[in-house]
């Protein structure tokens, strides 16, 4: 009987083990947070996945009609060969390794003003880059940001209103977390086409994505249409519109808002009690002589919305980043937001959220300081810094014009002027056969076009539908013009030959 009992027990234990192996894992796609599954980020999606696979195959010797993948899908300048600015990198090098400063011949390798700037940063904090900073950011950097904003706009800025974050993206995340309330119908007005960070975060936070379409003639904004959308959303869907997001200069459009457009948006925001999220990370990327960048903060102050007296009629969040402009330090992850018109209680809650992550990375923080406070007239590095900056911006301008000219020479393609930012967003009219092929492959027409372009020419483009643009026989794509100028004619030829091949194949 004892042996029989042991055999039964052994059988039951083995059976239990088999059941344990058969059960579903704690975390799988079937039981994953549905908000994670539903959010998407078009800039890094299936087209890029396919491109990385092709690049691996090329590396292993597989033959394609092209030599390498050309990434035109993301504003990542240094990945395409842009050289970092000398002065900021010298300062960062010394801050990361302060023992270099004590070397006897340090002046042979680093400019005097770079050494002095590094000493300044190092003197403000024990440990500096290797220690946690204040959750709002290093005070010395916030002081530099406040001075930059004050000089740019002609109106004062207070470091207490500035949060330094891991790129502008984290600033967006912080403010949206505060705006979107649990189990509510809170919505954010977001431009179409839009940068997909906004739609992705709204999905994660269960906010309502409320699109407003830009006028494609010049990608302008109509305050009248915005008012109609707000009214319609409230009456038909019960949406509580909490904020409006504006990207200026535009991503993916490359457009620049006029001062009148900015005033109209501010007036609407005050009337409708909306927070304005001004995404201004491309403010240095202005190519058109007929346009200039003007910040929302400057216009707001000119309109009388000043915060010194406790005025909270307008609540404005302004964003900037080291990733764009001519700095192009995407991997260092640095940015900031300035809060305008928010009371101390709200700022305390935002600070609490920032504190959960302790602080943003300190290398990125110092790089923000170097972006907003570059060498000045009389400094040793001033001449070289200006030459590097001007060379980059003038080269970007030439490349933008070359891309614009090419796009408008292609069959079925029209492209608005590229006045700013780092992208073109052309419209393509494709043959009916291409639409049918896309339907057969269960994808949108613009996704199909981008995949075909990848496989025939090796260029990585982003489907316009990823930015909220409709896709049919008229589609949009986004492309950068970031490959180095010496390589750009070859890139343009790849785009041209790939497009011609597509149109012939589907004629």
C-alpha positions in Angstrom: 0.0 0.0 0.0 2.9 2.3 0.8 4.5 1.7 -2.6 1.1 2.3 -4.3 0.7 5.6 -2.4 4.2 6.8 -3.4 3.5 6.0 -7.1 0.3 7.9 -7.1 2.0 10.9 -5.4 4.8 10.8 -7.9 2.2 10.7 -10.8 0.4 13.7 -9.3 3.6 15.7 -8.9 4.7 15.0 -12.5 1.2 15.9 -13.8 1.3 19.2 -11.8 4.7 20.0 -13.3 3.4 19.4 -16.8 0.4 21.7 -16.1 2.8 24.4 -14.8 4.8 24.3 -18.1 1.6 24.4 -20.2 0.0 27.5 -18.5 0.4 30.9 -20.0 3.3 33.1 -18.9 2.6 35.9 -16.5 3.3 38.5 -19.3 2.5 37.7 -22.9 1.0 39.6 -25.8 -2.3 38.1 -24.9 -2.3 39.7 -21.4 -0.2 42.7 -22.0 -1.5 46.2 -21.1 -3.8 46.9 -24.1 -2.8 50.6 -24.1 0.8 49.5 -24.8 -0.4 47.2 -27.7 -2.6 49.9 -29.2 0.0 52.8 -29.1 2.3 53.2 -32.1 5.3 55.3 -33.1 5.5 55.5 -36.9 9.0 56.9 -37.1 10.3 53.5 -35.8 7.8 50.9 -37.1 7.7 48.0 -39.6 9.5 49.9 -42.4 12.5 50.5 -40.1 12.3 46.9 -38.9 12.5 45.7 -42.5 15.4 48.1 -43.2 17.4 46.7 -40.3 16.9 43.2 -41.5 18.0 44.1 -45.0 21.1 45.8 -43.6 22.0 42.6 -41.7 21.6 40.6 -44.9 23.8 43.1 -46.9 26.4 42.7 -44.2 26.3 39.0 -44.6 26.8 39.2 -48.3 23.3 39.2 -49.8 22.9 41.2 -53.0 20.4 44.1 -53.3 20.1 46.8 -56.0 21.8 49.2 -53.5 24.9 49.2 -51.4 23.5 50.2 -48.0 20.4 51.4 -46.2 19.9 55.2 -46.1 17.9 56.3 -43.1 15.7 59.2 -44.0 13.1 58.3 -41.4 14.2 60.2 -38.3 15.8 63.5 -37.4 19.1 62.0 -36.1 21.9 64.1 -37.6 25.0 62.5 -36.2 23.8 59.0 -37.2 24.2 60.3 -40.8 27.6 61.8 -40.3 27.1 65.3 -38.8 30.2 66.3 -36.8 29.5 67.5 -33.2 30.2 71.1 -32.4 33.7 71.5 -30.9 33.1 73.8 -28.0 30.3 71.8 -26.3 32.1 68.6 -26.7 35.3 70.0 -25.2 33.4 71.3 -22.1 31.6 68.0 -21.7 34.9 66.1 -22.0 36.4 68.1 -19.1 33.2 67.8 -17.0 33.2 64.0 -17.5 36.9 63.7 -16.6 37.8 66.7 -14.4 41.3 65.4 -13.7 42.2 66.6 -17.2 41.9 70.2 -16.0 44.9 69.7 -13.7 47.2 68.5 -16.4 50.1 70.8 -17.0 49.7 71.0 -20.8 45.9 71.1 -20.9 45.8 74.3 -22.9 47.4 72.5 -25.8 44.3 70.4 -26.3 41.4 72.5 -25.0 40.5 76.1 -25.6 40.8 78.5 -22.6 37.1 79.4 -22.6 36.1 75.7 -22.7 38.3 75.0 -19.7 36.8 78.0 -17.8 33.2 76.9 -18.6 33.9 73.4 -17.4 35.4 74.8 -14.2 32.2 76.9 -13.7 29.9 73.9 -14.1 32.1 71.8 -11.8 32.2 74.4 -9.1 28.4 74.5 -8.8 27.9 70.9 -7.7 30.0 68.2 -5.9 30.2 65.3 -8.3 28.3 67.2 -11.0 27.8 64.7 -13.8 28.2 61.6 -11.6 25.7 62.8 -8.9 21.9 63.2 -9.0 20.9 66.8 -9.6 17.8 68.6 -8.3 14.8 66.9 -9.9 14.0 70.1 -11.8 17.6 70.3 -13.2 20.9 71.8 -12.3 20.5 75.4 -11.1 23.3 76.7 -13.2 21.8 75.3 -16.4 18.3 76.6 -15.5 19.9 80.0 -15.0 21.4 79.8 -18.4 18.1 78.8 -20.0 16.3 81.6 -18.2 18.8 84.1 -19.6 18.5 82.7 -23.1 14.7 83.0 -23.1 14.9 86.5 -21.7 17.3 87.7 -24.4 15.4 85.8 -27.2 12.0 87.2 -26.3 12.7 90.5 -24.5 10.7 89.4 -21.5 11.9 87.9 -18.3 12.1 84.3 -17.5 12.4 82.7 -14.0 14.5 79.5 -13.4 11.8 78.3 -11.0 9.5 77.8 -14.0 12.0 75.7 -15.9 12.3 71.9 -15.9 15.3 70.2 -17.6 14.3 66.8 -18.9 15.6 63.9 -21.0 14.8 65.6 -24.3 11.6 67.5 -25.0 9.8 64.2 -25.1 9.9 63.8 -21.3 8.6 67.3 -20.9 5.6 66.3 -23.1 5.1 63.2 -21.0 5.1 65.1 -17.8 2.6 67.7 -18.9 0.2 65.2 -20.5 0.3 63.1 -17.3 -1.0 66.1 -15.4 -3.6 67.0 -18.0 -5.2 63.6 -18.6 -7.3 62.6 -15.6 -8.4 59.0 -14.7 -11.6 57.8 -16.2 -12.3 61.1 -17.9 -12.9 62.2 -21.5 -10.0 64.7 -21.4 -8.7 65.5 -24.9 -5.8 67.3 -26.5 -6.1 69.2 -29.7 -3.2 67.9 -31.9 -2.3 69.0 -35.4 -2.7 66.7 -38.4 -0.1 65.9 -39.6 1.4 65.5 -36.1 4.5 64.1 -34.5 3.4 60.6 -33.4 4.8 61.1 -29.9 1.6 62.9 -29.0 -0.9 60.2 -30.2 1.3 57.5 -28.6 1.3 59.1 -25.2 -2.4 59.9 -25.4 -3.1 56.3 -26.1 -1.0 55.2 -23.1 -2.6 57.7 -20.8 -6.1 57.0 -22.2 -6.6 60.6 -23.3 -8.7 61.6 -26.2 -6.8 62.4 -29.4 -8.6 65.3 -31.0 -7.1 66.1 -34.4 -7.2 69.4 -36.2 -6.1 69.4 -39.8 -3.6 72.0 -41.1 -4.3 73.8 -44.4 -2.0 72.0 -46.9 -1.6 75.1 -49.0 0.9 76.4 -46.5 0.2 74.1 -43.4 -1.4 77.0 -41.6 -3.9 76.9 -38.7 -7.4 78.3 -38.8 -8.6 79.5 -35.4 -12.2 79.4 -36.8 -12.0 75.7 -37.6 -10.4 75.0 -34.3 -13.4 76.6 -32.5 -15.7 74.5 -34.6 -13.8 71.3 -33.7 -13.9 72.2 -30.0 -17.7 72.8 -30.1 -18.3 69.6 -32.1 -16.2 67.5 -29.7 -18.0 68.8 -26.7 -21.5 68.4 -28.1 -21.2 65.1 -30.0 -18.6 63.1 -27.9 -18.6 64.9 -24.6 -14.9 65.5 -24.8 -13.3 67.9 -22.3 -10.7 69.7 -24.4 -7.8 70.5 -22.0 -5.0 71.7 -24.2 -3.9 72.4 -27.7 -0.5 71.2 -29.1 1.3 73.3 -31.7 4.5 72.3 -33.4 6.4 75.3 -34.7 8.4 75.0 -36.9 6.4 72.1 -38.1 7.2 68.4 -37.9 6.6 66.8 -40.4 5.6 69.8 -42.5 8.7 72.1 -42.3 6.3 75.1 -42.1 6.6 78.2 -39.8 3.6 79.8 -38.2 3.0 83.5 -38.7 2.8 85.8 -35.7 -0.9 86.4 -36.5 -1.5 82.6 -36.4 0.2 82.5 -33.0 -1.9 85.3 -31.7 -5.1 83.6 -32.9 -4.2 80.4 -31.2 -3.4 82.3 -27.9 -6.7 84.2 -28.1 -8.6 80.9 -28.6 -6.8 79.2 -25.8 -7.6 82.0 -23.4 -11.3 82.0 -24.5 -11.7 78.3 -24.3 -9.5 77.9 -21.2 -6.9 75.6 -22.8 -3.3 75.0 -22.0 -1.0 75.7 -25.0 1.8 73.2 -25.5 4.3 74.9 -27.9 6.7 72.4 -29.3 9.5 74.7 -30.5 12.5 72.3 -30.8 13.2 73.4 -34.4 13.5 77.1 -33.7 17.1 77.3 -35.0 16.1 75.5 -38.3 14.8 78.5 -40.4 15.8 78.5 -44.0 13.3 80.9 -45.7 14.3 84.5 -45.8 10.6 85.4 -45.7 10.1 83.7 -42.4 11.5 84.0 -38.9 10.9 82.1 -35.7 8.8 83.9 -33.0 8.1 82.1 -29.8 4.6 81.7 -28.3 6.1 83.1 -25.0 7.1 86.4 -26.8 3.7 86.9 -28.5 1.9 86.0 -25.2 3.8 88.6 -23.3 3.3 91.2 -26.0 -0.4 90.5 -25.7 -0.3 91.3 -22.0 -0.3 87.8 -20.6 2.4 88.4 -18.0 3.0 86.2 -15.0 4.7 88.6 -12.7 1.4 89.7 -11.3 0.1 86.2 -10.9 -1.8 86.3 -14.2 -3.0 82.7 -15.0 -5.4 83.5 -17.9 -3.0 81.8 -20.3 -1.2 78.7 -19.4 1.7 78.0 -21.8 4.3 75.2 -21.9 7.2 75.9 -24.2 9.6 73.1 -25.3 13.1 73.0 -26.6 15.8 70.3 -27.2 19.4 69.7 -27.9 18.5 67.0 -30.5 17.6 69.4 -33.3 18.7 72.8 -34.6 22.4 72.7 -35.5 23.3 71.0 -32.2 22.0 67.6 -33.2 22.9 65.8 -29.9 20.0 63.4 -30.1 21.7 60.6 -28.0 22.7 62.9 -25.1 18.9 63.3 -24.4 18.6 66.9 -23.2 15.7 69.4 -23.3 13.6 71.7 -21.2 10.1 73.1 -20.7 9.2 76.5 -19.4 5.9 76.9 -17.6 4.1 80.2 -18.0 0.9 81.0 -16.0 1.0 78.0 -13.7 0.5 78.5 -10.0 2.9 77.1 -7.3 0.6 74.2 -6.4 0.6 72.9 -9.9 4.4 73.3 -10.3 4.8 71.4 -7.0 2.9 68.4 -8.5 4.9 68.5 -11.7 8.1 68.6 -9.6 6.8 65.5 -7.7 6.3 63.7 -11.0 9.8 64.6 -12.1 11.2 63.4 -8.7 9.9 59.9 -9.4 12.8 59.6 -11.9 15.1 61.5 -9.5 16.6 63.7 -12.3 17.3 63.8 -16.0 20.7 62.7 -17.1 23.3 65.3 -16.2 25.3 65.1 -19.4 22.2 66.1 -21.3 21.5 68.8 -18.8 24.9 70.4 -19.2 24.6 70.1 -23.0 21.3 72.1 -22.8 23.3 74.8 -21.0 25.9 74.8 -23.7 23.2 75.1 -26.4 21.6 78.1 -24.8 24.8 79.7 -23.7 27.4 79.3 -26.5 30.7 81.2 -26.8 30.3 85.0 -27.0 32.2 87.7 -28.9 35.7 87.9 -27.6 35.8 84.3 -26.4 38.5 82.1 -27.8 36.1 79.6 -29.3 33.7 82.2 -30.7 35.0 82.3 -34.3 35.2 78.5 -34.7 31.8 78.0 -33.1 30.1 80.5 -35.4 31.8 79.0 -38.5 30.6 75.5 -37.5 27.1 76.7 -36.8 26.8 78.7 -40.0 28.3 75.9 -42.1 25.7 73.4 -40.8 22.7 75.7 -41.2 23.7 76.8 -44.7 24.4 73.2 -45.7 21.0 72.2 -44.4 19.4 75.0 -46.3 21.0 73.8 -49.6 20.0 70.2 -49.0 16.4 71.3 -48.2 16.2 73.2 -51.5 17.7 70.3 -53.4 15.2 67.9 -52.0 12.3 70.4 -52.6 13.4 70.7 -56.3 13.7 67.0 -56.8 10.3 66.2 -55.2 8.5 68.7 -57.4 10.2 67.2 -60.5 8.9 63.7 -59.9 5.8 62.3 -61.5 2.7 62.7 -59.3 4.6 64.5 -56.5 4.0 68.0 -55.1 5.9 69.4 -52.2 5.4 72.7 -50.3 8.5 74.8 -49.6 10.6 73.7 -46.8 10.8 76.8 -44.6 12.1 75.2 -41.4 12.7 72.0 -39.4 14.5 69.0 -40.9 11.8 67.4 -43.1 9.8 67.4 -46.3 6.2 66.1 -46.3 5.3 65.8 -50.0 2.0 64.6 -51.4 2.0 61.7 -54.0 -0.7 60.7 -56.3 -0.1 57.0 -57.1 -1.7 54.7 -59.7 -4.8 52.7 -58.9 -2.8 49.5 -59.2 -0.7 50.5 -56.2 -3.8 51.1 -54.1 -5.0 47.6 -55.0 -1.7 46.0 -54.3 -1.6 47.6 -50.8 -5.1 46.3 -50.1 -4.0 42.8 -51.1 -1.1 43.1 -48.6 -3.4 44.4 -45.9 -1.6 47.7 -45.5 -2.1 51.3 -46.3 -1.0 52.7 -49.6 1.7 54.9 -48.1 3.1 51.9 -46.1 3.2 49.9 -49.4 5.0 52.7 -51.2 7.6 53.1 -48.4 8.2 49.3 -48.4 8.6 49.3 -52.2 11.0 52.2 -52.0 13.0 50.5 -49.3 13.3 47.2 -51.3 14.3 48.9 -54.6 16.4 51.9 -53.5 17.3 51.3 -49.9 15.9 54.5 -48.6 13.9 54.5 -45.3 10.9 56.8 -45.5 8.0 57.3 -43.0 4.4 56.8 -44.2 2.2 59.9 -43.8 -0.5 57.9 -42.1 1.8 57.5 -39.2 1.4 61.3 -38.7 -2.4 61.0 -39.0 -2.6 61.9 -42.7 -5.2 59.9 -44.7 -3.9 57.3 -47.2 -5.5 56.4 -50.5 -4.5 57.1 -54.1 -3.2 60.4 -52.6 -0.6 59.7 -50.0 2.1 61.6 -48.0 5.5 60.6 -46.9 8.0 62.2 -44.6 11.7 62.3 -45.4 14.7 64.1 -43.8 17.5 65.8 -45.7 20.2 64.9 -43.2 22.7 62.8 -45.1 25.9 64.7 -45.6 26.0 67.2 -48.4 28.7 65.3 -50.2 26.5 62.2 -50.2 23.2 64.0 -50.9 23.3 63.9 -54.7 23.5 60.1 -54.6 20.6 60.0 -52.0 18.5 62.1 -54.3 19.2 59.8 -57.2 18.1 56.8 -55.1 14.8 58.6 -54.3 14.3 59.5 -58.0 15.1 56.0 -59.4 13.0 54.3 -56.7 10.0 56.5 -57.4 10.3 56.1 -61.1 10.5 52.3 -60.7 7.4 52.4 -58.5 5.4 54.4 -60.9 6.4 52.2 -63.9 5.7 49.0 -62.0 2.1 50.1 -61.1 1.2 52.0 -64.3 
